[in-house]
Amino acid sequence: MKKQKNKQYHDSYSVKHHSHNIARDNLKHHKKYAPMSRQNIIARGIEAMNPLKKILIAPNIFSFIHNPEESIAFVNGINNYVENGIKALFINMKEVEDLTVDVLLYIVSMDRIFKKKYGDISLTIRIPQDKVLKYRIFTSGIQEYFKGNGEKFPIPDQGFFPIKAGSGTNNEDYVDDAENCGLAIDFTKESFNNDPKKKQHLRDLYIALAELMENTEDHAYINKKDCLNDWYLYANKIEDRVIFYYFDNGEGIINTIRTTKMEDALKKIGYTKEEKLLASAFNGELRSNTNLPYRGKGLMDINHYLENEDIVAFMVLTNNVIYSKLNDVISSEKLKNNFQGTFFLWVIE
């Protein structure tokens, strides 16, 4: 009996000792990654002193392109905090390892919407430590929308088309849509050294941009009366390619296209194939809510442009679907998280 008791004690001690080893190993692990842990400790302390302020640590890969699920969940969290009364948000990107301009377009949009809806909301960002990412942020033109106390970073004359915001409504705060389209065409033309072979493509690009902007005005904000019905555009040149980013923070394509009674019924019981709805809208099925035969062709025209042989890749992110082309393969992917708005990316070669 004594031997058995000693064995039980020995086993118990082994478990405790093992637990201490685990705790010590965890402590070493936390010490190894002290900066991130320290950020969280500081954030909790600040939030405890000011319950209306929230400090959020951005994902290591902050990109709807490369890390859609985590990045969408992060920005959805920001929206939820504001809706629940948080008055000041601090987005900490210090430890971010990769970041793409699509998330910057989204942040600019959020800040402008928050200020219109709530007035006294403060949204602040801390840029990454990485020099390449700093340069990417500064050359995006985001400083035009976030007026900090720091020195303004000059954007190079070539290679960058900084963030433009526009609205289909006759708003005096914006440059006319047609003028912005023209500026984008000029940038693309210069990026390809006025190549005469790109002449037709430039015409098609102008039409596609105009369609995107018109779709934003006509459809994106049908039920969002308290929002800015704005679009955001950015482009840059990398080697011999030009990459365009276009975003609106509306309801998303899937929520604004017309669906059949059967599709509506299936949606209620969770059997809707959103990715198929989006593909059908791009492929020319009549999806306009007006039911008029001459409407609903905008997405088809945009898709026609995206299938141009000069477009080597594209991506459309809307609601909970990614529709994309890579290596001449077009695919659709359904996501777990819902994206508020519509984002287009395309690469011209």
Secondary structure, DSSP 4 states (H G I P E B T S, - for coil): -HHHHHHHHHHHHHHHHHHHHHHHHHHHHHHHTHHHHHHHHHHHHHHHH-TTEEEEE--SEE-TTT-HHHHHHHHHHHHHHHHTT--EEEEE-TT-SEE-HHHHHHHHHHHHHHHHHHSS-EEEEE--S-HHHHHHHHHTTGGGTS--SSPPPPPPSSSEEEEEEEESS--TTS--HHHHHHHHHHHHHHHTTT-GGGHHHHHHHHHHHHHHHHHIIIIITTT-TTS--EEEEEEEEETTEEEEEEEE-SS-HHHHS---HHHHHHHHTT---HHHHHHHHHTT----TT--TTSS-HHHHHHHHHTSTTEEEEEEEEEEEEEEEETTEEEEEEEEEEEEEEEEEEEE-
